[in-house]
Amino acid sequence: MNLKSKVRRVKYRSYRGEIGKTAPNILNREFAATRPNEKWATDVTEFKVADRKAYLSPIIDMFNGEIIAYTISDRPDLKMVMDMMHSAKRKIKDTSGVMLHSDQGWHYQHIQYQQTLKKYGITQSMSRKGNCLDNAVMENFFGIMKSELLYLQQFSDMEVFKRELRKYINYYNNDRIKLKLNGKSPVQYRTLYQ
């Protein structure tokens, strides 16, 4: 049947030591959420295509696995993460009471990021240092997305890849069904809940 396994590449590491304040691990691997916008997770992943790099910074809702907001950037800078946060706030007007979990990457320790969360009424939670399982929801999304998009095709142009990545996220949210969502896509599941 010509089935082949693709090996996952090493993930981007944003940890640079403690450059700001870290937050406690409030999530504590309790990934189940009972309603939309109760628990979110975020992280940054790297792609290498045609000797260029790009970075994806998404927010995922633990209630239904929906990508709430994301940015794609050529540099893993603070602007990328801040643009993602502002995009999430434009989409979800009332973010008070949301818990947002991340690793201890330097972006998430930055005072500007932490002040923005506070202004939006979002509670910050961070994984323990070097423990990717504490952010398993986000890591799982990255694994699925790379297996279904990046590793199945040979991309020779970064702009083509970015376009396909945007299409994939739209597909993931609106069309890709999940058994744990009773055969619904994330958006369909949220719509039924509401």
Phi, psi and omega per residue, in radians:
M1 nan 0.014 3.113
N2 0.982 0.646 3.083
L3 -1.395 2.385 3.135
K4 -2.318 2.519 3.057
S5 -1.670 2.348 3.078
K6 -1.800 2.290 3.139
V7 -1.393 2.339 3.112
R8 -1.307 2.454 -3.141
R9 -1.414 2.907 3.130
V10 -1.182 2.398 -3.091
K11 -1.451 2.697 3.085
Y12 -1.090 2.388 3.111
R13 -1.989 2.131 -3.108
S14 -1.839 0.066 -3.107
Y15 -1.335 2.186 3.130
R16 -2.154 0.394 -3.044
G17 1.560 -3.060 -3.136
E18 -1.482 1.881 3.116
I19 -1.884 -0.132 3.134
G20 -2.672 -2.666 3.132
K21 -1.626 2.365 3.010
T22 -1.628 2.705 3.130
A23 -1.830 2.736 3.102
P24 -1.221 2.796 3.118
N25 -1.479 1.342 -3.112
I26 -1.205 -0.646 -3.123
L27 -1.044 -0.776 3.067
N28 0.902 0.743 3.118
R29 1.049 0.372 3.040
E30 -1.632 1.424 -2.965
F31 -1.376 -0.308 -3.109
A32 -1.244 2.344 3.063
A33 -2.144 2.497 -3.066
T34 -1.660 -0.161 -3.132
R35 -2.690 2.800 3.087
P36 -1.090 2.607 3.051
N37 1.038 0.586 3.032
E38 -1.667 -0.839 -3.115
K39 -2.336 2.199 3.065
W40 -2.073 2.766 3.018
A41 -2.330 2.682 3.105
T42 -2.557 2.802 3.089
D43 -2.988 3.110 3.094
V44 -2.187 2.391 3.038
T45 -2.227 2.717 -3.050
E46 -1.968 2.529 3.043
F47 -2.182 2.475 3.031
K48 -2.100 2.056 -3.114
V49 -2.375 2.175 3.071
A50 0.892 0.855 3.114
D51 1.083 0.322 3.024
R52 -2.118 2.718 3.093
K53 -2.026 2.581 3.018
A54 -2.416 2.761 -3.070
Y55 -2.285 2.419 3.098
L56 -1.984 2.260 3.106
S57 -2.185 1.685 -3.134
P58 -1.878 2.870 2.929
I59 -2.055 2.274 3.116
I60 -2.019 2.433 3.091
D61 -1.553 2.163 -3.104
M62 -1.246 -0.244 3.120
F63 -1.159 -0.807 -3.041
N64 -2.339 0.053 3.132
G65 1.315 0.292 -3.130
E66 -1.371 2.414 3.020
I67 -1.401 1.933 -3.075
I68 -1.283 -0.791 -3.117
A69 -2.729 2.767 3.080
Y70 -2.793 2.787 2.968
T71 -2.318 2.585 3.032
I72 -2.066 2.251 -3.045
S73 -2.433 2.725 3.044
D74 -1.461 -0.198 3.138
R75 -2.340 2.433 3.133
P76 -1.481 1.066 -3.051
D77 -1.736 3.094 -3.120
L78 -1.138 -0.627 -3.132
K79 -0.983 -0.703 3.133
M80 -1.000 -0.826 -3.103
V81 -1.256 -0.675 3.135
M82 -1.179 -0.715 3.089
D83 -1.055 -0.671 3.093
M84 -1.083 -0.773 -3.132
M85 -1.108 -0.775 -3.131
H86 -1.143 -0.640 3.092
S87 -1.116 -0.733 3.103
A88 -1.090 -0.713 -3.123
K89 -1.182 -0.624 3.081
R90 -1.139 -0.632 -3.115
K91 -1.360 -0.784 -3.118
I92 -1.904 1.759 -3.036
K93 -1.103 -0.770 -3.109
D94 -1.777 1.744 3.136
T95 -1.802 0.108 3.137
S96 -1.147 2.303 -3.140
G97 1.585 -0.113 3.081
V98 -1.264 2.413 2.986
M99 -1.773 2.240 3.128
L100 -2.029 2.033 -3.072
H101 -1.803 2.453 3.101
S102 -2.566 3.114 2.956
D103 -1.462 -2.916 -3.118
Q104 -1.698 0.485 3.105
G105 -0.977 2.674 -3.035
W106 -1.060 -0.534 3.134
H107 -1.024 -0.729 -3.019
Y108 -1.404 -0.253 3.046
Q109 -1.562 -0.215 -3.048
H110 -1.171 2.414 -3.068
I111 -1.091 -0.632 3.139
Q112 -1.105 -0.749 3.097
Y113 -1.107 -0.822 -3.098
Q114 -1.141 -0.651 3.095
Q115 -1.174 -0.620 3.108
T116 -1.147 -0.751 3.086
L117 -1.031 -0.781 -3.129
K118 -1.077 -0.775 3.129
K119 -1.063 -0.642 -3.133
Y120 -1.460 -0.033 3.137
G121 1.323 0.398 -3.099
I122 -1.682 2.328 3.087
T123 -1.519 2.247 -3.126
Q124 -1.596 2.383 3.057
S125 -2.315 2.487 3.141
M126 -2.275 2.546 3.027
S127 -1.113 2.778 2.985
R128 -1.202 2.670 -3.079
K129 -0.984 2.197 3.057
G130 1.251 0.323 -3.092
N131 -2.045 1.574 -3.075
C132 -1.171 -0.391 3.139
L133 -1.160 -0.391 3.100
D134 -1.184 -0.329 3.117
N135 -2.115 0.714 -3.017
A136 -1.074 -0.548 -3.131
V137 -1.077 -0.797 -3.140
M138 -1.229 -0.737 3.126
E139 -1.081 -0.648 3.113
N140 -1.109 -0.781 3.096
F141 -1.030 -0.810 3.141
F142 -1.032 -0.733 3.139
G143 -1.100 -0.797 3.126
I144 -1.101 -0.847 -3.092
M145 -1.074 -0.759 -3.131
K146 -1.208 -0.653 3.118
S147 -1.180 -0.635 -3.075
E148 -1.559 -0.311 -3.107
L149 -2.115 -1.123 -2.977
L150 -1.145 -0.800 -3.007
Y151 -1.439 -0.194 -3.109
L152 -1.588 -0.237 -3.080
Q153 -2.282 2.713 3.005
Q154 -1.739 1.921 3.107
F155 -1.677 2.235 3.129
S156 -1.853 -0.063 -3.101
D157 -2.405 2.228 -3.091
M158 -1.129 -0.669 -3.119
E159 -1.144 -0.647 3.068
V160 -1.123 -0.757 3.119
F161 -1.064 -0.777 3.137
K162 -1.064 -0.699 3.110
R163 -1.101 -0.764 3.125
E164 -1.176 -0.583 3.090
L165 -1.137 -0.747 3.082
R166 -1.070 -0.760 3.105
K167 -1.079 -0.718 -3.122
Y168 -1.109 -0.762 -3.137
I169 -1.105 -0.683 3.070
N170 -1.090 -0.786 3.082
Y171 -1.061 -0.798 -3.103
Y172 -1.034 -0.763 -3.118
N173 -1.264 -0.723 -2.927
N174 -1.796 -0.468 -3.009
D175 -2.142 -0.499 -3.045
R176 -1.323 1.971 -3.082
I177 -1.425 2.721 3.098
K178 -2.284 2.397 3.113
L179 -1.091 -0.683 -3.099
K180 -1.232 -0.168 3.035
L181 -1.837 0.469 3.124
N182 1.011 0.695 3.092
G183 1.316 0.309 3.131
K184 -1.868 2.774 2.992
S185 -1.393 2.873 3.119
P186 -0.948 -0.777 -3.122
V187 -1.184 -0.726 3.105
Q188 -1.060 -0.728 -3.119
Y189 -1.129 -0.801 3.120
R190 -1.090 -0.729 -3.132
T191 -1.085 -0.734 3.083
L192 -1.110 -0.680 3.139
Y193 -1.086 -0.747 -3.065
Q194 -1.332 nan nan
